[in-house]
Amino acid sequence: MRTKVTADGLLIPKRLLQGVEEVEIRQEQGILVIVPVTDHDPILTLGTEPIDLEIADASVRHDDYLYQP
């Protein structure tokens, strides 16, 4: 897709932004990058839905369970 840059800037068609409410625009090595902004950082939810294996000491001995022969 090609589009003209006007005095007001650049118009991005809404169909390319479905479900997106906010974007971050930055320039990296001469390339414009448009990234949707999300309200949550997935790293903050890490561990909120652990697997239930009925092992009481899994958080303490996780390496033993993952790497045992």
PABA-648943 format. One record per residue (C-alpha): x negated, y, z negated. Coordinates in steps of 0.25 Angstrom, whole numbers, padded with zeros to 4 digits, always signed. Each point is the difference from the previous one (the first is absolute). Example, Ala and Ser with C-alpha at 12.3 -4.5 7.8 and 13.67 -1.06 7.14 Angstrom:
BEGIN
-0049-0018-0031;-0006+0014+0002;
This chain:
BEGIN
+0000+0000+0000;-0005+0014+0003;+0006+0013-0005;-0004+0015+0001;-0005+0007-0012;+0008+0013-0001;-0003+0013-0007;+0008-0007-0012;-0008-0012+0001;+0003-0014+0004;+0014-0007-0001;+0000-0015-0003;+0012-0007+0004;+0009-0005-0012;+0001-0014+0005;-0015-0002-0003;+0002+0004-0014;+0012-0008-0004;+0001-0002-0015;-0011+0010-0002;+0003+0012-0009;-0014+0006-0001;-0013-0002+0007;-0015+0004-0002;-0007+0006+0012;-0015+0000+0000;-0011+0001+0010;-0011-0011+0000;-0011+0001+0010;+0008+0008+0010;+0012-0009-0001;+0013+0004-0006;+0006-0010-0010;+0014+0000-0005;+0003-0009-0012;+0013-0002-0007;+0000+0004-0014;+0006-0010-0010;+0004+0003-0014;-0006-0012-0006;-0014-0005+0000;+0001-0015+0002;-0012-0002-0009;+0008+0005-0012;+0009-0012+0001;-0010-0010+0000;+0003-0011-0010;+0014+0005-0002;+0006-0013+0006;-0010-0011-0004;+0002-0014+0004;+0007-0008-0012;-0008-0013-0001;+0003-0003-0015;-0015+0002-0003;-0001+0008-0013;-0015+0003+0002;+0000+0003+0015;-0004+0015-0002;-0012-0004-0009;-0005-0012+0008;+0005+0004+0014;-0014-0003+0006;+0000-0014-0006;+0013-0003+0007;-0004+0006+0013;-0013-0006+0002;+0000-0013-0008;-0005-0012+0008;
